[in-house]
Amino acid sequence: MIPECPLAGDTRSRTRFLHSPAAEPSQGRSVSGLLSEIKTTINNEPFTDHYTIIPGKELGRGKFAVVRKCVEKCTGHEYAAKFMRKRRKGQDCRMEIIHEIAVLELATVSPRVVNLHQVYEMTSEMVLVLEL
């Protein structure tokens, strides 16, 4: 059911945002408005040195990323590895990936969002290791 539109004369139902401090760039944000500061260490070691990708266990596929099931070699724990290309349509998208990492870090307190375990960076892609 679609709620009815408020009456034109009813000013209580409309909110105007003249100036919002949250809309201004703050620490940790780049000029584009993306979060740019992260706490997670980005590993430059080969992802396959620490994880085994389970063949045939693709969990999802999008326009710029593929999610595969993997197992941490030292513990045997299963994780989801999100392989994200750093270049999309000829443009460097590393800052968008950093923004996604920052958002995941901010959401660690929420039980409804998967936790970020580790991050690996290779030449052409970044891998976000997420809990299942």
Secondary structure as GFF3:
##gff-version 3
##sequence-region A 1 132
A	DSSP	three_ten_helix	11	13	.	.	.	ID=ss1
A	DSSP	three_ten_helix	21	23	.	.	.	ID=ss2
A	DSSP	beta_strand	42	43	.	.	.	ID=ss3
A	DSSP	three_ten_helix	47	49	.	.	.	ID=ss4
A	DSSP	beta_strand	51	61	.	.	.	ID=ss5
A	DSSP	beta_strand	65	72	.	.	.	ID=ss6
A	DSSP	beta_strand	78	85	.	.	.	ID=ss7
A	DSSP	beta_strand	87	88	.	.	.	ID=ss8
A	DSSP	beta_strand	91	92	.	.	.	ID=ss9
A	DSSP	alpha_helix	94	106	.	.	.	ID=ss10
A	DSSP	three_ten_helix	107	109	.	.	.	ID=ss11
A	DSSP	beta_strand	116	121	.	.	.	ID=ss12
A	DSSP	beta_strand	125	131	.	.	.	ID=ss13
###
